[in-house]
Amino acid sequence: MNAGMPANYTKAKVRQLQTTLYLASKVNTKRRFHALYDKVYREDVMRMAWIRVKANGGSAGVDQETIDYIVQEYGEDRLIEECRSALMQKTYQARPVRRHEIPKGDGKVRPLGIPTVRDRVIQMATKIVIEPIFEADFRDNSFGFRPKRSIHDAINRIHEAVRSEKVNWVVDVDIQGYFDNIPHDKLMQMVKQRIGDRRILKLILMWLKAGVMKEGERFDTTLGSPQGGVISPLLANVYLHYLDTIWAKKFAHIGTIVRYADDLVILCRYKAQAVEAIQVLKVVFQKLELTMNTSKSKLVNLWEGKEGFDFLGHTHRRMPYWGKNGRILYYFRSCPSRKAMKKMRDKVKEAFKQRGILQWSLDDMIKHMNPKIQGWKNAYAKCDPWTANRFLAKVDWYIRRRFSLWWNRKHKKRKASQANLFALLPKAGLKSVTTWG
């Protein structure tokens, strides 16, 4: 990397640019920004884009160039300068994305479109420049893929609404194939409301139309913004910002909307409000040329813990507790969903099935498992620890049980009792999924 531009200096310069754009956008909500293209290929912006792409990792695109190859052989500075030069000379052409399918729990697959590393760097540089402009507009109910916002924030917003607004009914909404069905023309109209620089608009449209490579054959993309692209989450938020705006202006009295990218729930006090919310959503989705997945969307009755709903990897419902004088009280709680619990157990089982695992030492196994355990703890133990820990303790038990089976297969002549090994593992450094350990 260029020793003349330290990472801290680059970060500070980029933050200054983003702050300037954000404030300008916030002050004038009707302003269209024109002189942006030259900022995308600024050295500090392009260098920060590369730092973020490298940190995110990911596999190669259709050109088979990996991040490791660029770092170890091709040269980071060389890549950055080539990206800058292609933009300055207007010779840049986006490559098709590589189709990669990830199996889902229901037997279906989630299609990802993986751009080349070069395309990811230029997309990231563009995102760095235009994101603050849209961030100034985005509503407070939107949490997905936004700076300084997280799944935990979205779940906390749900808890706040339930406490303060006496929520009894929830509309749990699933948009059918959202990322694959965004109409390009309508999306570009929304982008143009804030971006007037034709060169930026051309870049965005180029990425949308770049096509998909699958098994050596190229397919055109006439709809959608492929999951896996650096700029796709921002564009997805821009498109659904229309829903957020319409709801805030005309339908906020019906209920509270909480959205994380294309996952959303509407929290209502009365059933009539929830039913009305469904009708409003159908009208808005029709205008956006989107479809509500009726097989996954549902109306949930929270009253007296009758039903719950899954949202962002957690199950949310009112749970019964014994109060004074033998009365049963219901408190709104969140815990890892059944799907999340199964996924954690499957990951543990998979980790202990690797080839050569019996040759590993206990320290090696603990070092292998701890990052996974810490990741699950960060994801599931922080929203509602009192409730979540009771469920995550079962995952802890399952992990220790797998360690016990592994140890006794490895040491057939000096097996350890499960109780002794369970006591040993925390002392040896094994982390806990719960906040108890």
C-alpha positions in Angstrom: 0.0 0.0 0.0 1.1 3.6 -0.6 3.2 4.6 2.4 2.5 8.3 1.5 -1.2 7.9 2.4 -1.6 6.2 5.8 -4.9 4.4 6.5 -5.9 6.9 9.3 -5.4 9.9 6.9 -7.4 8.1 4.2 -10.2 7.3 6.7 -10.3 10.9 7.9 -10.4 12.4 4.4 -13.2 10.1 3.3 -15.2 10.8 6.5 -14.8 14.5 5.9 -16.2 14.1 2.3 -19.1 11.9 3.5 -20.0 14.4 6.3 -20.0 17.3 3.8 -22.3 15.4 1.4 -24.6 14.2 4.2 -25.0 17.7 5.6 -25.6 19.2 2.1 -28.3 16.6 1.5 -29.9 17.0 4.9 -30.1 20.8 4.5 -31.8 20.7 1.0 -34.0 17.6 0.7 -34.8 18.5 -3.0 -31.2 18.9 -4.2 -29.9 16.7 -6.9 -26.1 16.2 -6.8 -24.2 16.5 -10.1 -20.5 16.7 -9.5 -19.8 13.3 -8.0 -18.0 11.2 -10.5 -14.6 12.8 -9.9 -15.0 12.0 -6.2 -15.4 8.3 -6.9 -11.9 8.0 -8.4 -10.2 10.2 -5.8 -7.2 8.4 -4.5 -8.3 8.4 -0.8 -11.8 7.2 -1.8 -10.5 4.4 -4.0 -8.0 3.4 -1.4 -10.7 3.2 1.3 -12.9 1.2 -1.1 -10.1 -1.3 -1.5 -9.5 -1.5 2.3 -13.2 -2.3 2.8 -13.4 -4.9 0.0 -10.3 -6.6 1.3 -11.7 -6.7 4.9 -15.0 -8.1 3.6 -13.2 -11.0 1.8 -15.3 -13.1 -0.5 -14.5 -15.3 -3.5 -13.4 -14.5 -7.0 -15.7 -13.3 -9.8 -15.8 -14.5 -13.4 -12.1 -13.4 -13.9 -11.0 -15.8 -11.2 -8.9 -13.1 -9.5 -9.0 -13.5 -5.7 -8.2 -11.0 -3.0 -5.2 -13.1 -1.9 -3.9 -13.1 -5.5 -4.1 -9.3 -5.7 -2.4 -8.9 -2.3 0.4 -11.4 -2.8 1.1 -11.2 -6.5 -0.7 -8.6 -8.6 -0.2 -5.7 -6.2 -2.7 -3.6 -4.3 -1.5 -0.2 -5.5 -1.5 -1.5 -9.1 -5.2 -2.5 -8.8 -6.2 0.8 -7.2 -4.4 2.8 -9.9 -5.9 0.7 -12.7 -9.4 1.2 -11.3 -8.8 5.0 -11.0 -7.4 5.2 -14.5 -10.4 3.2 -16.0 -12.8 5.7 -14.5 -10.8 8.8 -15.4 -10.4 7.7 -19.0 -14.0 6.4 -19.1 -12.9 2.9 -20.3 -14.3 1.0 -17.4 -16.7 -1.8 -18.3 -18.5 -4.0 -15.6 -18.1 -7.8 -15.9 -21.0 -10.2 -15.5 -21.5 -11.5 -12.0 -20.7 -15.1 -11.2 -23.8 -17.0 -10.0 -23.4 -18.9 -6.8 -26.3 -20.7 -5.1 -26.5 -21.1 -1.3 -28.8 -23.9 0.0 -31.6 -22.7 2.2 -33.2 -24.7 5.1 -36.4 -25.3 3.1 -34.6 -27.1 0.3 -34.5 -24.1 -2.0 -31.5 -22.0 -2.9 -30.6 -18.3 -2.5 -28.9 -17.0 -5.7 -25.9 -14.8 -5.1 -24.2 -12.7 -7.8 -20.5 -12.3 -7.1 -18.8 -9.4 -9.0 -15.1 -9.4 -9.8 -12.8 -7.8 -7.2 -12.3 -4.8 -9.5 -16.0 -4.3 -9.9 -16.4 -4.6 -6.1 -13.8 -1.9 -5.5 -15.4 0.5 -7.9 -18.9 -0.2 -6.6 -17.6 0.4 -3.0 -16.0 3.7 -4.1 -19.3 4.7 -5.6 -21.2 3.6 -2.5 -18.8 5.7 -0.3 -19.7 8.8 -2.3 -23.5 8.4 -2.8 -24.5 6.6 0.5 -24.4 9.8 2.7 -26.8 11.6 0.3 -29.4 8.9 0.6 -28.7 8.4 4.4 -29.9 11.9 4.9 -33.3 10.8 3.5 -33.7 7.3 5.0 -36.3 6.9 7.7 -35.7 5.9 11.3 -37.6 2.6 10.9 -35.1 1.2 8.4 -32.2 -0.7 9.9 -30.7 -3.1 7.3 -27.3 -2.5 5.7 -27.0 1.0 7.1 -24.1 2.6 8.9 -24.2 2.3 12.7 -27.4 0.2 12.6 -27.9 -3.4 13.3 -30.2 -6.3 13.8 -30.1 -5.6 17.5 -31.3 -2.1 16.9 -34.3 -3.3 14.9 -35.3 -5.8 17.6 -34.9 -3.2 20.3 -37.3 -0.9 18.2 -39.9 -3.8 18.2 -39.6 -4.1 22.0 -40.0 -0.3 22.4 -43.1 -0.3 20.3 -44.6 -3.3 22.2 -44.0 -1.6 25.5 -45.2 1.9 24.6 -48.0 1.2 22.1 -49.7 -1.9 23.5 -49.1 -4.0 20.4 -51.4 -7.0 20.1 -51.3 -7.8 16.4 -48.3 -8.1 14.0 -48.2 -8.2 10.2 -45.2 -10.4 9.4 -44.3 -9.6 5.7 -42.2 -11.5 3.2 -41.5 -10.0 -0.2 -41.2 -12.6 -2.9 -37.7 -12.7 -4.4 -37.2 -9.0 -3.6 -33.6 -8.5 -4.9 -34.3 -10.5 -8.1 -37.5 -8.5 -9.0 -36.6 -4.8 -8.6 -37.6 -3.1 -11.8 -34.6 -1.2 -13.2 -36.5 1.7 -14.7 -38.4 2.5 -11.4 -35.2 2.0 -9.3 -33.3 4.5 -11.6 -36.1 7.0 -11.3 -35.7 6.9 -7.5 -31.9 7.2 -7.7 -32.3 10.2 -10.0 -34.3 12.1 -7.4 -31.0 12.6 -5.6 -28.3 11.9 -8.2 -28.0 14.1 -11.2 -24.5 13.1 -12.3 -25.1 11.1 -15.5 -21.8 9.4 -15.2 -22.8 7.9 -11.8 -26.2 6.9 -13.2 -24.4 5.2 -16.1 -22.3 3.2 -13.7 -25.3 2.1 -11.6 -27.2 1.0 -14.7 -24.2 -0.8 -16.1 -24.0 -2.9 -12.9 -27.7 -3.6 -13.0 -27.4 -4.7 -16.7 -24.1 -6.5 -16.4 -25.6 -10.0 -16.7 -25.0 -13.3 -14.9 -22.5 -16.1 -15.7 -23.8 -19.6 -14.8 -22.0 -22.7 -15.9 -20.1 -20.8 -18.6 -23.1 -19.2 -20.1 -24.1 -15.5 -19.9 -27.6 -14.5 -19.1 -29.0 -10.9 -19.4 -30.4 -9.2 -16.3 -33.6 -7.3 -17.0 -34.8 -7.2 -13.4 -33.2 -7.1 -10.0 -30.1 -6.1 -8.2 -28.0 -9.2 -7.5 -27.4 -10.2 -3.9 -23.7 -10.3 -3.4 -23.0 -7.0 -5.1 -21.5 -4.3 -2.9 -23.9 -1.6 -4.0 -27.0 -3.8 -4.1 -28.1 -3.3 -0.4 -28.0 0.5 -0.8 -30.1 0.3 -4.0 -32.5 -2.1 -2.3 -32.9 0.5 0.5 -33.4 3.3 -1.9 -36.2 1.4 -3.6 -38.1 0.5 -0.4 -37.6 4.0 1.0 -40.8 4.8 -1.0 -42.7 2.5 1.3 -41.1 4.0 4.4 -42.0 7.5 3.2 -45.6 6.7 2.3 -46.1 4.9 5.6 -44.7 7.8 7.7 -46.8 10.4 5.9 -50.2 8.6 5.6 -50.4 5.4 7.6 -48.3 5.8 10.8 -51.6 5.9 12.8 -52.2 2.3 11.7 -49.1 0.9 13.3 -45.3 1.0 13.6 -43.3 -0.4 10.7 -39.8 -1.9 11.3 -37.8 -2.9 8.3 -34.5 -4.6 7.8 -33.7 -4.5 4.1 -36.6 -6.6 2.6 -37.7 -8.1 5.9 -40.4 -6.1 7.6 -43.1 -6.2 10.3 -45.9 -3.9 11.1 -46.9 -3.6 14.8 -50.6 -2.8 15.5 -52.8 -2.5 18.5 -56.0 -3.8 17.0 -56.8 -6.5 14.4 -58.7 -4.0 12.2 -55.5 -1.9 11.9 -53.4 -5.0 11.0 -55.9 -6.0 8.3 -55.9 -2.4 6.9 -52.0 -2.5 6.9 -52.1 -5.6 4.7 -54.3 -3.8 2.2 -52.0 -0.8 2.2 -49.0 -3.0 1.6 -50.7 -4.7 -1.3 -51.4 -1.4 -3.0 -47.8 -0.1 -2.4 -46.2 -3.3 -3.6 -48.4 -3.2 -6.7 -47.1 0.3 -7.5 -43.5 -0.9 -6.9 -44.1 -4.1 -9.0 -43.4 -6.3 -6.1 -45.3 -9.3 -4.7 -46.1 -10.2 -1.2 -45.3 -13.9 -0.5 -48.7 -15.0 0.9 -47.3 -18.4 1.9 -44.7 -16.8 4.3 -46.5 -13.6 5.2 -48.9 -13.9 8.1 -51.1 -12.1 10.6 -50.0 -12.8 14.2 -52.1 -12.5 17.4 -49.7 -11.7 20.3 -52.5 -11.5 22.9 -51.8 -13.8 25.9 -49.0 -15.5 24.1 -51.3 -17.2 21.6 -48.8 -16.8 18.7 -45.3 -15.5 18.0 -43.4 -14.5 14.9 -39.9 -15.0 13.5 -37.9 -12.0 12.5 -34.2 -11.6 11.9 -33.3 -15.0 13.3 -35.3 -14.5 16.5 -38.7 -15.7 17.7 -40.7 -12.9 19.3 -43.8 -13.6 21.5 -45.4 -12.9 24.8 -44.4 -15.5 27.3 -46.3 -16.4 30.5 -44.8 -15.8 34.0 -46.4 -16.3 37.5 -47.1 -13.0 39.1 -48.3 -12.1 42.6 -51.4 -13.8 43.9 -51.0 -16.6 41.4 -51.9 -14.4 38.4 -50.3 -15.2 35.0 -48.6 -12.3 33.4 -47.4 -12.1 29.8 -44.1 -10.3 28.9 -42.9 -9.8 25.3 -39.6 -11.7 24.9 -37.2 -12.6 22.1 -35.1 -15.7 21.8 -33.2 -17.5 18.9 -35.7 -19.1 16.5 -35.9 -22.8 16.0 -34.3 -22.3 12.6 -31.4 -20.5 14.1 -31.0 -23.1 16.8 -30.9 -25.9 14.3 -28.4 -24.0 12.1 -26.1 -23.6 15.1 -26.3 -27.3 15.9 -25.7 -28.2 12.3 -22.6 -26.0 12.2 -21.2 -27.6 15.3 -21.9 -31.1 13.9 -20.2 -30.1 10.6 -17.2 -28.8 12.5 -16.6 -32.1 14.2 -16.9 -34.1 10.9 -13.9 -32.6 9.2 -11.2 -35.0 7.9 -8.3 -35.5 10.2 -10.1 -34.1 13.2 -8.9 -36.9 15.5 -5.3 -35.7 15.0 -6.1 -32.2 16.3 -5.2 -31.2 19.9 -7.8 -30.0 22.3 -6.3 -26.4 22.0 -6.7 -26.6 18.2 -10.3 -27.7 18.5 -11.1 -24.9 21.0 -9.4 -22.3 18.7 -11.4 -23.7 15.8 -14.8 -23.4 17.7 -14.4 -20.2 19.7 -14.8 -17.8 16.7 -18.1 -19.5 15.8 -19.3 -19.5 19.5 -18.4 -15.8 19.8 -20.3 -15.0 16.6 -23.4 -16.8 17.8 -23.1 -15.0 21.2 -22.9 -11.6 19.5 -25.9 -12.4 17.3 -28.3 -14.0 19.7 -27.4 -13.3 23.4 -27.6 -9.5 23.4 -31.1 -8.6 22.5 -32.9 -10.3 25.4 -30.2 -12.0 27.5 -32.6 -13.2 30.2 -34.6 -15.2 27.8 -32.0 -16.0 25.1 -29.6 -17.6 27.6 -32.1 -20.3 28.5 -32.1 -21.4 24.8 -28.4 -20.8 24.1 -27.5 -23.0 27.1 -28.8 -25.9 25.0 -26.4 -25.0 22.3 -23.6 -24.8 24.9 -24.5 -28.3 26.1 -24.6 -29.6 22.5 -21.1 -28.2 21.8 -19.7 -29.8 25.0 -21.4 -33.1 24.2 -19.7 -33.1 20.7 -16.4 -32.3 22.4 -17.0 -35.3 24.8 -17.7 -37.7 21.8 -14.6 -36.4 20.0 -12.3 -36.7 23.0 -13.4 -40.3 23.7 -13.0 -41.3 20.0 -9.5 -39.8 20.1 -8.4 -41.3 23.4 -10.0 -44.8 23.4 -7.7 -46.1 26.1 -8.2 -43.1 28.5 -11.7 -41.9 28.1 -13.1 -39.1 30.2 -16.5 -38.9 31.8 -18.8 -36.4 30.4 -19.0 -34.5 33.7 -15.2 -34.2 34.0 -14.8 -33.1 30.4 -17.6 -30.5 30.7 -15.8 -29.1 33.8 -12.5 -29.1 31.9 -13.5 -27.3 28.7 -14.2 -23.8 30.2 -10.9 -24.0 32.1 -9.1 -24.9 28.8 -10.5 -21.7 27.2 -13.7 -22.8 25.5 -16.1 -19.9 25.3 -19.9 -20.0 26.0 -22.7 -18.9 23.7 -24.5 -17.5 26.7 -23.7 -14.4 28.6 -23.5 -16.5 31.8 -20.1 -18.0 30.9 
